[in-house]
Amino acid sequence: MPAACAASSSPLSAQGGPCAAGAGFAGAEGLAALAAAFGLPGSIGPWRPLGPDLLAAEHGGRTLLAKRHRMLTPERAPLLEAVLGAARAAGVAPVMLPARGGALVLAGADGWYGLMEQAPGEVPEAGQGLGRAARAVARLHLALARVPGRAACPRAVAPQAAAGLLARAGLDELARAVAPVAAAAQALPGQLVHRDLHQGNFLLGPQGALVLDYDSFASGPRVADALFAALRLSGGDAAGMGRFMAVYGALAPPAPVEDAAGLAALAWDVLAKLAFVLREREAGNGYYEKDFQKYIGLARRALELERAFPGGVRALGGGR
């Protein structure tokens, strides 16, 4: 990204780098700076909060969403630009507004920000829109496969550390499962993937699905990323996951090794996410505590599927 601004009274840098003063979304000054950095008039608004890192405002007959990228760092920012650009070109991301310098994310004093148009559509219920979502994920993975570079997940937990966290939480059966599924996942080819494909990060519309919130992007097995979406969107139903993966595979066919080890890779993906929640808990951060019981259930279901379908991902189509 371009160099930082050296001395500015604005909380946001229209050059894509960090500025010395300001507080991002905090107060009218920060919101005016956000609008100005994206070439919008300072009178935009009023802004209203939609969540801890999301604001909405009306402008020119459209609803704009200002998002704070919670986990972004200067090292990851250029690659997020490439990820967002690829997703936009593939037609699976909402319309994102470029800043005056062309950047899709800008640095502020308290984090990184992007601006997008609110897209029409609805968040899917369990079992809804599996085909539309699968096609969107396949198109996203094909686009991201062409983006050079690698990225570690900001929430990554190493297998040995994950096993220890699970054991200390009294989840011994999950701790024992870590080593074999992690080894299977790490043997698979990797590429840039989304890594957080739950229901809330999809919007279903009549023309297809959009994928939202790319903050957790990282390098990893694409089959695990697709299967995580299938698991979440189907509510853990094997037949529903099979339908998702059949549509996905028609556009982005898994290699034989991905088919064989995909369910093990899914199990490790979910166990690693649960371990992250436990790591944050031990560090005194309760932000992710809401996900604790959910991820225990998801981890157990993923391990059940890995044991129940030794024939691999394609065997999911038969259900069980």
Secondary structure, DSSP 8 states (H G I E B T S, - for coil): -----SS-SSSB-TTSS--SS--TTSHHHHHHHHHHHTT--TT----EEEETTEEEEEETTEEEEEEEETT--TTTHHHHHHHHHHHHHTT-S--B---TTS-SSEEETTEEEEEEE----B---TTSSHHHHHHHHHHHHHHHTTS------TT---HHHHHHHHHHTT-HHHHHHHHHHHHHHHTS--EEE-----GGGEEEETTEEEE---TT-EEE-HHHHHHHHHHHHHTT-HHHHHHHHHHHHHHS---HHHHHHHHHHHHHHHHHHHHHHHHHHHTT--TTGGGHHHHHHHHHHHHHHHHH-TT-GGGGGG--
